[in-house]
């Protein structure tokens, strides 16, 4: 499974269309709080779809502030938002690059 993910990551990084989106995802995940984790990410040309899990509202607020402050996005769309009592808040975003 790890080998498959490494292969897919290399394909994304090698493709010209996913480089900016990959860098933006790296910036976001590098500074998210400890109580927030990346659940899923789909990278395509000019678009980044991400889903996070935040265990508390403070982590959720910090995550949203981080995404909003990222200047490389032309459009930020909250696609879905749910709450799971066992996991926490689960927001999904669609981020369009400038």
N, C-alpha and C positions, 0 to 999 in steps of 0.2 A: 504494500500500500504506500509506503514512504517512497519507494522507487518510482511508482506511478506519479505521485505528486511532484517529485523532483523533475521528472520528465515533462510534466505539464507546465510546471513553472518555467523551465527552460524554453519551452515553446512560446509561452507568453512573452518572456523577456526578449527572445530573439525576434519576435514579430514587431515591426515598427508601430503597428496600431495599438499595442497594449502597453508601451513603455511609460507614457505619461500617467496612465491610470494606475499602473503598478507603483510608480513613485508616490502618487497621491495616497494610495492605500498604505504604503510604508510610513508616510508622515503621520497619518491618522493613528495607526496601530502603535507607533512608537511612543505616543504621548497619552494614550488612554489610561484611565485609572486602573488600579489593580482589581477593583471589583467589577470590571467590564471585560468581556472577552468577545473576540470575533467568532461568530458562529459559522458564517458562510460568506464567500465573496465570489462574484462572477465578473470577470473583466472582459470587456469587448471594446471595439473602437468607439472612442469618445464617451463611453458609459461605464460606470462602476456601480454594480448592485451589491450592497453589503447588508448583512444582518448581524446584530450584536445581541449579547445577553448582559444585562446590568442587574446585579443583585440588589441594588437599592436605588432610591431616587436621587441621591447625591451623585452617584456614579453616572446615572442617566443624564443628569443636568450637565455634568462635566463633559460627557461624550458629545452631547448636542452642541455645546459651546465650542468644542474642538472642531467639529465638522463645519459649523457655521463660520468659524474664523479662518478656515482653509481657503486661501484666495484663488486657487486654481479651478474652482468649480463655477460654471456659469449658472447652473440650476441645481438645487437640492430639493428632492421630493421625498417626503415621508410616505412610503408605499404602504406599510402596515405597522401596526402597533398593538401589542398584546401584553397581557400579564399572566404569568404562570406562577401560582403560589409556591411551587417547588424550585423554580429556576430564577424568577424575577421578571423584569421588564424585557420585552423582545421587540426592539424597533428594527425595521428594514428601510433602507434608504436607496434611492436611485440618484446617483451623482453624475451630472453631465459636465465634462471638461470644457474649459473655455476654448 
